[in-house]
């Protein structure tokens, strides 16, 4: 009974593996085997030069067709190309318009400043001198003097790093910490890539770029600060900002600091406050006026540019 059961099981297993057994017993297809036998006996037709050329031409034609099909599949549709062209043209036009408006705004601000200076210097010399001092602190007028230049350059991403790993790039937090550290070290005026830092300046990230207010900047980032160069470098090295700069080398970011005999920092022009109010203003006037427009003004003073931090540093806190 057990023997019959074993034989039945063996036959069932053998029947279920017919294809595998056939491949094992006859690895060569009968047609190929017959052709090989004819070739061995000299009965197979000989290959001619014409046949070889025809085969080569057929292979080249098939390869060209495959390449043409691949290029056609990868080529964007005409509608997509047209939409992209229109978008690029619109971006260029809007950028040119924004640059023109910025230049016009700067020219009008300079004219207003000249008129105010002329009126103040004639009517009240003491007020004029105070306005000049306040204009420097507010970042309204351009300034010149000795100072420190710090250049931050993006590092080379690690080949094994994730696609979204931005640790080798200079982040907005790095510039924020550096600018705040320079203010704390005694800087009288600070600019990043020629953009003057004021009490209403916001430093934020936008993809791979860093925004200073609405101006997009890219590596290398040149931070210039006017003041006593030796005192600022010494004070900066003793603060957490100096430690932060030193830690950037582990991410591959290059930090170059140098003393400069003369730095020329531009002015930001007249600053319009949309949310600030004069302390002690008449309450009845405030009630009568409509509510001021809400704006996100980051960095309450030139010595505090607010912002985020690197993820690993946030955990360390």
C-alpha positions as CSV (number, residue, x, y, z in Angstrom):
1,X,0.0,0.0,0.0
2,X,2.7,2.4,0.9
3,X,4.7,1.4,-2.2
4,X,1.7,2.1,-4.5
5,X,1.1,5.4,-2.8
6,X,4.8,6.4,-3.3
7,X,4.6,5.3,-7.0
8,X,1.4,7.3,-7.5
9,X,3.0,10.3,-5.9
10,X,6.1,10.0,-8.1
11,X,4.0,9.7,-11.2
12,X,2.0,12.7,-10.2
13,X,5.1,14.8,-9.5
14,X,6.6,13.6,-12.8
15,X,3.4,14.5,-14.7
16,X,3.4,17.9,-13.2
17,X,7.0,18.6,-14.2
18,X,6.7,17.5,-17.9
19,X,8.0,20.8,-19.3
20,X,11.0,20.8,-16.9
21,X,11.8,17.2,-17.6
22,X,11.6,17.8,-21.4
23,X,14.0,20.7,-21.1
24,X,16.3,18.6,-19.0
25,X,16.2,15.6,-21.4
26,X,16.3,17.6,-24.6
27,X,18.0,20.9,-24.0
28,X,18.3,21.7,-27.7
29,X,15.1,22.4,-29.7
30,X,14.5,19.7,-32.4
31,X,14.6,22.4,-35.1
32,X,17.9,23.7,-34.0
33,X,19.2,20.2,-33.6
34,X,18.2,19.3,-37.1
35,X,19.8,22.5,-38.5
36,X,23.0,21.8,-36.6
37,X,23.1,18.2,-38.0
38,X,22.6,19.5,-41.6
39,X,25.4,22.0,-41.1
40,X,27.7,19.3,-39.7
41,X,26.9,17.0,-42.7
42,X,27.5,19.9,-45.2
43,X,23.9,19.9,-46.4
44,X,23.0,23.4,-45.0
45,X,23.0,26.3,-47.5
46,X,26.2,28.4,-47.5
47,X,26.1,32.0,-46.4
48,X,26.9,34.4,-49.3
49,X,28.3,37.9,-49.2
50,X,25.0,39.2,-50.5
51,X,23.1,37.6,-47.6
52,X,25.7,39.1,-45.1
53,X,25.3,42.5,-46.6
54,X,21.5,42.2,-46.5
55,X,21.6,41.1,-42.9
56,X,23.9,44.1,-42.0
57,X,21.6,46.5,-43.8
58,X,18.6,45.1,-42.0
59,X,20.4,45.4,-38.6
60,X,21.4,49.0,-39.3
61,X,17.8,49.9,-40.4
62,X,16.3,48.4,-37.2
63,X,18.9,50.2,-35.1
64,X,18.1,53.5,-36.8
65,X,14.4,53.0,-36.4
66,X,14.8,52.2,-32.7
67,X,17.0,55.3,-32.2
68,X,14.5,57.5,-34.0
69,X,11.6,56.2,-32.0
70,X,13.6,56.8,-28.7
71,X,14.4,60.4,-29.7
72,X,10.8,61.0,-30.7
73,X,9.5,59.7,-27.4
74,X,11.9,61.8,-25.4
75,X,11.2,65.0,-27.4
76,X,8.7,67.3,-25.7
77,X,5.4,67.9,-27.3
78,X,5.1,71.1,-29.4
79,X,2.5,72.4,-27.1
80,X,4.8,72.0,-24.1
81,X,7.7,73.7,-25.9
82,X,5.4,76.6,-26.9
83,X,4.1,77.0,-23.3
84,X,7.7,76.9,-22.0
85,X,8.8,79.6,-24.5
86,X,5.9,81.8,-23.5
87,X,6.7,81.4,-19.8
88,X,10.4,82.2,-20.4
89,X,9.5,85.3,-22.3
90,X,7.1,86.4,-19.6
91,X,9.7,85.9,-16.9
92,X,12.3,87.9,-18.9
93,X,9.7,90.7,-19.4
94,X,8.7,90.8,-15.8
95,X,12.3,90.7,-14.6
96,X,13.1,93.6,-16.9
97,X,10.1,95.5,-15.6
98,X,11.0,94.9,-12.0
99,X,14.6,96.0,-12.6
100,X,13.4,99.2,-14.2
101,X,11.0,99.9,-11.4
102,X,13.8,99.2,-8.9
103,X,16.0,101.7,-10.6
104,X,13.3,104.3,-10.8
105,X,12.5,103.8,-7.1
106,X,16.2,104.2,-6.2
107,X,16.4,107.4,-8.3
108,X,13.3,108.8,-6.6
109,X,14.6,107.9,-3.1
110,X,17.9,109.6,-3.8
111,X,16.0,112.7,-5.0
112,X,13.8,112.7,-1.9
113,X,16.9,112.3,0.3
114,X,18.6,115.3,-1.4
115,X,15.6,117.5,-0.9
116,X,15.3,116.5,2.7
117,X,19.0,117.1,3.3
118,X,18.8,120.5,1.6
119,X,15.8,121.6,3.7
120,X,17.2,120.2,7.0
121,X,20.7,121.7,6.5
122,X,19.1,125.2,5.9
123,X,16.4,125.2,8.5
124,X,18.0,123.2,11.4
125,X,21.6,122.1,11.1
126,X,21.4,120.1,14.3
127,X,18.5,118.1,12.9
128,X,20.4,117.6,9.7
129,X,23.4,116.1,11.6
130,X,21.1,113.8,13.5
131,X,19.4,112.7,10.3
132,X,22.7,111.9,8.8
133,X,23.7,109.7,11.7
134,X,20.3,108.0,11.7
135,X,20.4,107.4,8.0
136,X,23.7,105.4,8.4
137,X,22.2,103.3,11.2
138,X,19.0,102.7,9.2
139,X,20.9,101.7,6.1
140,X,19.3,104.4,3.9
141,X,22.5,106.0,2.6
142,X,25.6,104.3,1.1
143,X,28.6,104.2,3.5
144,X,32.4,103.7,3.1
145,X,35.0,102.5,5.5
146,X,37.3,99.7,6.7
147,X,35.9,96.4,7.8
148,X,35.7,92.7,7.3
149,X,34.7,90.5,4.3
150,X,33.5,87.0,4.8
151,X,32.9,84.8,1.7
152,X,30.8,81.5,2.1
153,X,31.0,79.1,-0.8
154,X,28.9,76.0,-1.3
155,X,30.6,72.7,-0.9
156,X,30.6,69.7,-3.3
157,X,27.7,67.3,-2.5
158,X,28.7,63.8,-1.4
159,X,28.1,61.2,-4.1
160,X,26.3,58.9,-1.6
161,X,24.2,61.7,-0.2
162,X,20.4,61.7,-0.7
163,X,19.0,63.9,-3.5
164,X,17.3,66.3,-1.0
165,X,20.4,66.6,1.2
166,X,21.4,70.3,1.3
167,X,23.9,70.1,4.1
168,X,26.8,71.0,1.7
169,X,25.1,74.2,0.6
170,X,25.1,77.6,2.4
171,X,21.7,77.9,4.0
172,X,19.8,81.0,5.0
173,X,20.5,80.2,8.6
174,X,24.2,80.4,8.0
175,X,23.9,83.9,6.7
176,X,21.5,84.9,9.5
177,X,23.9,83.7,12.2
178,X,26.8,85.4,10.5
179,X,25.0,88.7,10.1
180,X,23.8,88.7,13.7
181,X,27.3,87.8,14.9
182,X,28.8,90.7,13.0
183,X,26.2,93.1,14.5
184,X,27.1,91.8,17.9
185,X,30.8,92.1,17.2
186,X,30.4,95.9,16.6
187,X,29.6,96.2,12.9
188,X,28.2,99.6,11.9
189,X,26.8,98.5,8.5
190,X,26.4,95.0,6.8
191,X,25.7,93.9,3.3
192,X,25.2,90.5,1.7
193,X,26.2,90.3,-2.0
194,X,25.7,94.0,-2.3
195,X,22.3,94.0,-0.5
196,X,22.3,96.3,2.5
197,X,20.9,94.7,5.7
198,X,18.4,97.0,7.5
199,X,16.0,96.7,10.4
200,X,13.3,95.2,8.1
201,X,15.5,92.8,6.2
202,X,14.5,89.2,6.0
203,X,16.9,86.4,5.0
204,X,15.0,83.4,3.8
205,X,15.6,80.4,1.5
206,X,13.8,79.8,-1.8
207,X,14.8,76.4,-3.2
208,X,18.5,76.5,-4.0
209,X,18.7,80.3,-3.7
210,X,18.7,82.5,-0.6
211,X,16.5,85.5,-0.6
212,X,17.5,88.8,1.0
213,X,14.1,90.5,1.1
214,X,12.9,89.9,-2.5
215,X,16.4,89.6,-4.1
216,X,17.6,86.0,-4.9
217,X,21.3,85.4,-4.2
218,X,23.5,82.4,-5.0
219,X,26.9,81.1,-4.0
220,X,29.4,82.5,-3.3
221,X,27.9,84.7,-0.6
222,X,30.0,87.7,0.2
223,X,29.1,89.3,3.6
224,X,30.8,92.7,4.2
225,X,30.7,94.6,7.5
226,X,32.1,98.1,8.1
227,X,33.8,98.6,11.5
228,X,37.0,97.9,13.4
229,X,38.3,94.8,11.5
230,X,40.5,93.5,14.3
231,X,38.0,94.0,17.0
232,X,35.2,92.4,15.0
233,X,37.2,89.3,14.1
234,X,38.2,88.8,17.7
235,X,34.7,89.3,19.0
236,X,33.2,87.1,16.3
237,X,35.5,84.3,17.2
238,X,34.4,84.4,20.8
239,X,30.7,84.1,20.0
240,X,28.5,81.3,19.0
241,X,28.5,82.7,15.4
242,X,32.2,82.1,15.2
243,X,31.7,78.5,16.4
244,X,29.0,78.1,13.8
245,X,31.3,79.3,11.0
246,X,34.0,76.9,12.2
247,X,31.5,74.0,12.1
248,X,30.6,74.6,8.4
249,X,33.9,73.1,7.3
250,X,32.6,69.6,8.2
251,X,29.9,70.1,5.6
252,X,32.5,71.0,2.9
253,X,31.5,74.7,3.0
254,X,34.5,77.1,2.4
255,X,34.7,80.1,4.8
256,X,37.2,82.9,3.9
257,X,37.5,85.9,6.2
258,X,39.7,88.9,5.5
259,X,40.3,92.4,6.6
260,X,39.6,95.2,4.1
261,X,40.9,98.8,4.2
262,X,37.9,100.2,2.3
263,X,34.5,98.8,1.8
264,X,31.7,100.5,-0.2
265,X,28.2,99.4,0.9
266,X,25.2,100.7,-1.0
267,X,22.1,102.2,0.6
268,X,18.6,100.8,0.6
269,X,16.9,104.1,-0.1
270,X,13.8,105.3,1.9
271,X,12.3,102.5,4.0
272,X,8.5,102.4,4.2
273,X,7.1,101.0,7.4
274,X,3.6,99.5,6.8
275,X,3.0,98.0,10.3
276,X,5.0,100.2,12.7
277,X,3.3,103.0,14.6
278,X,4.8,105.9,16.5
279,X,4.6,105.2,20.2
280,X,2.2,107.4,22.1
281,X,0.2,108.4,19.1
282,X,-3.3,109.8,19.6
283,X,-5.7,107.0,20.2
284,X,-8.5,108.9,18.4
285,X,-6.4,109.2,15.3
286,X,-5.6,105.5,15.4
287,X,-9.3,104.7,15.8
288,X,-10.2,106.9,12.8
289,X,-7.6,105.5,10.6
290,X,-8.1,102.1,8.9
291,X,-6.2,99.2,10.3
292,X,-2.7,99.0,8.9
293,X,-1.9,96.4,6.4
294,X,-0.4,93.2,7.9
295,X,3.1,92.5,6.7
296,X,5.6,89.8,7.7
297,X,8.6,92.0,8.7
298,X,11.3,89.6,10.0
299,X,14.2,90.9,12.1
300,X,13.0,93.5,14.5
301,X,16.4,95.3,14.6
302,X,19.6,95.4,12.6
303,X,21.1,93.2,15.3
304,X,18.5,90.4,15.1
305,X,17.8,88.9,11.7
306,X,15.4,86.1,12.5
307,X,15.3,82.7,10.8
308,X,15.4,79.0,11.0
309,X,18.4,76.7,11.8
310,X,20.0,73.6,10.4
311,X,18.2,70.4,11.5
312,X,21.1,68.9,13.3
313,X,21.7,72.2,15.2
314,X,18.0,72.4,16.1
315,X,18.3,69.0,17.7
316,X,21.4,70.0,19.6
317,X,19.5,72.9,21.1
